[in-house]
């Protein structure tokens, strides 16, 4: 019997990781977590280039940071063909885990049209959750956490929900993660 497959898609600093931790505490079975940070953590640092245009190592295989569409500062990762291939294989493996009966929650920030198409076609039968947060709160969280490019919250929030259809949308601005985890659990239980 397939396991639960849940995708949390939202901008950087929206609170998805905190939500995942609460879901794992609540879930009656082991809930494996994966997502974009899983992929990025395996990406070689030498190929992760910042927005410094003078960097001599720039090439088409780098995961580059480019200007985003949100209010400044606004940055998004530009995904190379190799990164998208790795992402596609990761999505396949997470879908296979679910098919083999493992419950999986994917903490994602889908900003690229190719990645969006891959996720929608490979994660069949998944429960999609759109994660939103007030823009000012996103900026505050990004500043406080200090482990992201300042501007990722603005850049990703401008595009992350484009072309997406969700089974459920949640707002993390002021609702505690444990309450949102219960809402997701109840929605999956009764679908």
C-alpha positions in Angstrom: 0.0 0.0 0.0 1.5 3.4 -1.0 2.5 5.8 1.8 1.4 9.4 2.1 3.2 11.8 -0.2 2.9 15.4 0.8 4.5 18.4 -0.9 4.8 21.7 1.0 5.5 24.4 -1.6 6.2 27.9 -0.6 8.8 30.7 -0.5 12.0 30.7 1.4 11.6 31.5 5.1 7.8 30.7 5.1 8.2 28.2 7.9 8.1 24.9 5.9 10.9 23.3 7.8 9.3 24.1 11.2 6.0 22.7 9.8 7.8 19.5 8.7 9.2 19.0 12.2 5.7 19.3 13.7 4.3 16.9 11.1 7.0 14.4 12.0 6.1 14.6 15.7 2.4 14.2 14.9 2.6 11.5 12.2 1.6 8.0 13.4 4.3 6.4 11.2 7.8 7.5 10.3 7.6 10.5 8.0 10.7 10.9 5.9 11.5 14.5 4.9 13.2 15.6 1.7 13.1 18.6 -0.6 15.1 21.3 -2.2 17.5 21.7 0.7 18.3 18.0 0.4 19.3 18.6 -3.2 21.2 21.7 -2.5 23.1 20.2 0.4 24.6 17.6 -2.1 25.5 20.3 -4.7 29.2 21.0 -4.9 30.0 24.4 -3.4 32.4 25.3 -6.2 29.4 25.3 -8.5 27.2 27.4 -6.3 28.0 31.0 -7.4 26.6 34.2 -5.9 25.4 37.2 -7.9 28.9 38.6 -8.4 29.1 39.1 -12.2 32.9 39.2 -12.1 33.3 35.6 -10.8 35.5 33.9 -13.4 34.0 30.5 -12.6 30.6 31.3 -14.0 29.4 28.6 -16.4 26.2 26.9 -17.6 26.5 24.2 -15.0 26.5 26.5 -12.0 23.6 27.0 -9.6 23.7 30.8 -9.9 21.9 33.5 -7.9 20.1 36.0 -10.2 17.8 38.9 -9.8 14.2 38.0 -8.8 10.9 39.6 -9.6 10.0 40.7 -6.0 10.7 44.0 -4.3 14.5 44.6 -3.9 16.5 43.0 -2.7 15.2 40.1 -4.7 17.2 37.0 -5.7 16.4 33.5 -6.9 18.6 30.5 -7.8 18.9 30.0 -11.5 18.8 26.2 -12.0 21.2 24.6 -14.5 20.4 21.6 -16.7 22.5 19.4 -14.4 20.7 20.7 -11.3 17.3 20.1 -12.9 18.4 16.5 -13.9 19.4 15.8 -10.2 16.1 17.3 -9.1 14.2 15.1 -11.5 15.9 12.0 -10.1 15.3 13.1 -6.6 11.6 13.6 -7.3 11.5 10.1 -8.8 13.2 8.6 -5.8 10.8 10.3 -3.4 7.8 9.1 -5.5 9.2 5.6 -5.5 9.6 5.6 -1.7 6.0 6.6 -1.3 4.9 3.9 -3.7 6.8 1.4 -1.5 4.8 2.4 1.5 7.0 5.1 3.0 5.4 8.3 4.1 7.3 11.3 2.6 6.9 15.0 3.1 8.7 17.2 0.6 9.7 20.7 1.7 10.0 22.5 -1.6 10.3 25.9 -3.2 9.4 25.3 -6.9 10.4 28.4 -8.8 11.4 27.1 -12.3 8.9 26.1 -15.0 10.8 22.9 -15.9 11.0 21.9 -12.2 7.3 22.6 -11.8 6.4 20.4 -14.7 8.7 17.6 -13.4 7.2 17.8 -9.9 3.6 17.8 -11.2 4.2 14.9 -13.6 6.3 12.7 -11.2 4.5 13.2 -7.9 1.2 11.7 -9.0 -1.3 11.2 -6.2 0.5 13.6 -3.9 -1.2 15.9 -1.5 -0.1 19.4 -2.5 0.0 22.2 0.2 0.6 25.8 -0.8 2.5 27.5 2.0 2.0 31.3 2.2 3.2 34.0 4.6 2.8 37.7 4.8 5.6 39.4 2.9 6.8 41.6 5.8 7.0 38.5 8.0 8.9 36.6 5.3 11.5 39.4 5.2 11.7 39.5 9.0 12.2 35.7 9.3 14.9 35.7 6.5 16.8 38.5 8.3 16.6 36.7 11.7 17.6 33.3 10.4 20.8 34.6 8.7 21.4 31.4 6.7 20.0 32.5 3.3 20.8 35.2 0.8 19.0 38.3 1.8 16.5 38.6 -1.0 15.5 34.9 -1.4 12.3 35.5 0.5 11.3 38.3 -1.9 12.5 36.6 -5.0 10.9 33.2 -4.4 7.6 34.6 -3.0 7.1 36.4 -6.4 7.1 33.1 -8.4 6.7 30.0 -6.2 2.9 29.7 -6.6 2.7 30.4 -10.3 1.0 27.6 -12.2 0.3 25.6 -9.1 -2.9 23.8 -8.0 -3.1 22.9 -4.4 -5.2 20.5 -2.3 -4.8 22.9 0.6 -3.3 26.4 1.2 -2.1 27.4 4.6 -0.8 30.7 5.9 2.1 30.5 8.4 2.2 34.2 9.2 0.7 33.9 12.7 -0.7 30.3 13.0 1.7 28.1 15.0 3.3 25.2 13.1 1.7 22.5 15.4 -1.8 23.8 14.5 -1.0 23.8 10.8 0.4 20.3 11.0 -2.9 19.1 12.6 -4.8 20.8 9.8 -2.7 19.0 7.1 -3.0 15.7 9.0 -6.8 16.0 9.2 -7.1 16.9 5.6 -5.1 13.9 4.5 -6.9 11.6 6.8 -10.3 12.7 5.4 -9.5 12.9 1.7 
